[in-house]
Amino acid sequence: MARFGHYDAVVVGAGFAGLAAAHELLRAGLTVRVLEARSRVGGRVFTRYLPDGTQLDLGGQWIGPTQLNMVELVRRYGIETYPTPGHGAMIVDYGGQRLGDSPQEVLDVFAEIDSMAKQIPVEQPWSAPQAAEWDSRTFASWLADSGCSDVAAKFVDRVISGGLLAGSASETSVLETMFYIASAGGVEPLLGYGGGAQDTRIVGGAQQIANCMASDLPAGTVHLSDPVLRIEHDGSGARLVTRLGEHWASRVVIAVPPMLAGRIQYDPPLPALHEGVFQRMPAGTAMKVHAVYPEPFWRADGLSGVARSTTGVLTETVDNTPPGAPRAVLTAFAYGDEAIMLRRCAPEERRRLVLGQLGDLFGSRALHPDELVEFDWLAEEWTRGCFSGHFIPGGWTAFGAALRKPVGALHWACTETAVRWNGYFDGAVESGRRAAEEIRLALQG
Ligand SMILES: Cc1cc2nc3c(=O)[nH]c(=O)nc-3n(C[C@H](O)[C@H](O)[C@H](O)COP(=O)(O)OP(=O)(O)OC[C@H]3O[C@@H](n4cnc5c(N)ncnc54)[C@H](O)[C@@H]3O)c2cc1C
């Protein structure tokens, strides 16, 4: 087994959280190594090019103007951005009725959600005034009692619990839902295009930001294709056993999603409350599918490509065509039960269901894309779910206090531990910087 030496800090994972942690640790004058399981950096960002140069972001892709960590990184590396294409009308399929925007009864539910989210202290959601009640209740049961119509409840379930939390309202508590909304500053910042989380895309793809962060580290800092399998630790340091060898560190940042952090073997085993976090934070099940066409034909029909639907397998679509791209891209998302059902289908049936709904929304030309590109993050060994992990009911009040609490030499990062923009790139960067600061204080005072 190769012996790779001792560092002040070893970072596990080279997603945005791990890369941000490495930068901050180096800035503090500490020696750092990053150990990454994949043969690339970026984790849940993954940009792919089709042979003709059409760019597809198979993972995360957008940043918004209030995601200040990302705005700063994009500026720092001189990365070009462009606004999400938005000319034309939106389609809302509301129980089979065709609308141009969310109806007032849905906006009323959003307003109520916003006022509830304002009661959540994002640093400690478990200390919210109604934390015990809200954590013991699913968001589906709250929706059922909210007095809104069945179709409004379905819309909110699919767009909030699906589009934001990548599951369904029966899986998450009221408390987790309200925390997630509070951490981004409200429903509109989360759902919005102009000014919201879907405001801006990255020329060349979002993985470029992670690539720039990695290239900006001293050569040799990041070890690729080297998953951490076992961590032996005590208060004074740790020995990390990887596929390629062993590394020693005074401190460790574990910058992988909780579900994967729980698959690393720890000696001694972690305290019960940390294990409780791992067991109660499964990753979402969203599916993102790209239909590639010779041209953005929907624009000629006055449509923006943005659709939201209460029926069919797809909840949302967006025009994902980069400027100057040789071909056009319509990207569709399925969440919750529909996303799981699509995985159970044979590929031809999945294709029939996805294209059938695109045809219903955008007309017969949508039925015949040049290509339909899928990528299943649930099947990815080093991610295992999409977009991010969420506490199941009861998780926050029982185990929330352990989420970011260091265990001796071990510190926790990744977007699931973020206070602001939890679940997003921006939250990942925040979490990495926070874990690095904990280590700086521990080692330097
Ligand atoms: C389809 C999709 C769409 C999304 N859309 C957006 C969006 O538009 N905007 C947005 O802001 N966010 C979006 N997100 C969420 C965003 O991608 C994540 O919040 C963010 O990338 C998480 O970064 P992270 O560093 O916390 O975790 P990750 O990116 O998951 O990084 C963890 C890293 O650890 C590595 N790893 C895992 N286990 C080990 C191990 N044992 N040893 C070593 N390495 C290990 C992994 O390979 C990975 O590189 C999306 C996500 C997906 C999947």
The ligand as a Tripos MOL2 file, in Angstrom:
@<TRIPOS>MOLECULE
LIG
   53    58     1     0     0
SMALL
NO_CHARGES

@<TRIPOS>ATOM
      1 C1        -29.1970   17.0590  -12.1360 C.3       1 LIG1
      2 C2        -28.7960   18.0850  -11.1170 C.ar      1 LIG1
      3 C3        -29.1840   19.3970  -11.3030 C.ar      1 LIG1
      4 C4        -28.8270   20.3820  -10.3710 C.ar      1 LIG1
      5 N1        -29.0890   21.7050  -10.6600 N.ar      1 LIG1
      6 C5        -28.4890   22.6620   -9.9130 C.ar      1 LIG1
      7 C6        -28.4430   24.0090  -10.3680 C.ar      1 LIG1
      8 O1        -28.8900   24.3180  -11.4800 O.2       1 LIG1
      9 N2        -27.8480   24.9470   -9.5490 N.ar      1 LIG1
     10 C7        -27.2950   24.6000   -8.3500 C.ar      1 LIG1
     11 O2        -26.7700   25.4970   -7.6510 O.2       1 LIG1
     12 N3        -27.2900   23.3240   -7.9150 N.ar      1 LIG1
     13 C8        -27.8400   22.3460   -8.6840 C.ar      1 LIG1
     14 N4        -27.7520   21.0350   -8.3020 N.ar      1 LIG1
     15 C9        -27.1690   20.7120   -6.9860 C.3       1 LIG1
     16 C10       -25.6500   20.9050   -7.0140 C.3       1 LIG1
     17 O3        -25.1130   20.2040   -8.1070 O.3       1 LIG1
     18 C11       -25.0730   20.4230   -5.6940 C.3       1 LIG1
     19 O4        -25.6700   21.1270   -4.6350 O.3       1 LIG1
     20 C12       -23.5580   20.6760   -5.5660 C.3       1 LIG1
     21 O5        -22.8750   20.4010   -6.7540 O.3       1 LIG1
     22 C13       -23.0460   19.8050   -4.4230 C.3       1 LIG1
     23 O6        -21.6570   20.0040   -4.2260 O.3       1 LIG1
     24 P1        -20.9140   19.2340   -3.0320 P.3       1 LIG1
     25 O7        -19.4920   19.5780   -3.1430 O.co2     1 LIG1
     26 O8        -21.6290   19.5040   -1.7730 O.co2     1 LIG1
     27 O9        -21.1700   17.6770   -3.3290 O.3       1 LIG1
     28 P2        -20.7390   16.8070   -4.6010 P.3       1 LIG1
     29 O10       -20.7830   17.6270   -5.8330 O.co2     1 LIG1
     30 O11       -21.5800   15.5970   -4.5580 O.co2     1 LIG1
     31 O12       -19.2270   16.4590   -4.3230 O.3       1 LIG1
     32 C14       -18.8450   15.3550   -3.5290 C.3       1 LIG1
     33 C15       -17.5970   14.7560   -4.1650 C.3       1 LIG1
     34 O13       -17.1300   13.7170   -3.3130 O.3       1 LIG1
     35 C16       -16.7350   12.6180   -4.1200 C.3       1 LIG1
     36 N5        -16.8080   11.4410   -3.2550 N.ar      1 LIG1
     37 C17       -17.8940   10.7800   -2.8080 C.ar      1 LIG1
     38 N6        -17.5390    9.7840   -1.9750 N.ar      1 LIG1
     39 C18       -16.1770    9.8140   -1.8830 C.ar      1 LIG1
     40 C19       -15.2050    9.0420   -1.1790 C.ar      1 LIG1
     41 N7        -15.5440    8.0350   -0.3780 N.pl3     1 LIG1
     42 N8        -13.9010    9.3560   -1.3340 N.ar      1 LIG1
     43 C20       -13.5240   10.3980   -2.1260 C.ar      1 LIG1
     44 N9        -14.3970   11.1440   -2.8330 N.ar      1 LIG1
     45 C21       -15.7190   10.8670   -2.6960 C.ar      1 LIG1
     46 C22       -17.7070   12.6190   -5.2770 C.3       1 LIG1
     47 O14       -17.1880   11.9550   -6.3980 O.3       1 LIG1
     48 C23       -17.8700   14.1130   -5.5270 C.3       1 LIG1
     49 O15       -16.9330   14.6140   -6.4500 O.3       1 LIG1
     50 C24       -28.1070   20.0260   -9.2020 C.ar      1 LIG1
     51 C25       -27.7260   18.6950   -9.0120 C.ar      1 LIG1
     52 C26       -28.0460   17.7400   -9.9500 C.ar      1 LIG1
     53 C27       -27.5500   16.3270   -9.7500 C.3       1 LIG1
@<TRIPOS>BOND
     1     1     2 1
     2     2     3 ar
     3     2    52 ar
     4     3     4 ar
     5     4     5 ar
     6     4    50 ar
     7     5     6 ar
     8     6     7 ar
     9     6    13 1
    10     7     8 2
    11     7     9 ar
    12     9    10 ar
    13    10    11 2
    14    10    12 ar
    15    12    13 ar
    16    13    14 ar
    17    14    15 1
    18    14    50 ar
    19    15    16 1
    20    16    17 1
    21    16    18 1
    22    18    19 1
    23    18    20 1
    24    20    21 1
    25    20    22 1
    26    22    23 1
    27    23    24 1
    28    24    25 2
    29    24    26 1
    30    24    27 1
    31    27    28 1
    32    28    29 2
    33    28    30 1
    34    28    31 1
    35    31    32 1
    36    32    33 1
    37    33    34 1
    38    33    48 1
    39    34    35 1
    40    35    36 1
    41    35    46 1
    42    36    37 ar
    43    36    45 ar
    44    37    38 ar
    45    38    39 ar
    46    39    40 ar
    47    39    45 ar
    48    40    41 1
    49    40    42 ar
    50    42    43 ar
    51    43    44 ar
    52    44    45 ar
    53    46    47 1
    54    46    48 1
    55    48    49 1
    56    50    51 ar
    57    51    52 ar
    58    52    53 1
@<TRIPOS>SUBSTRUCTURE
     1 LIG1         1 GROUP 0 **** ****
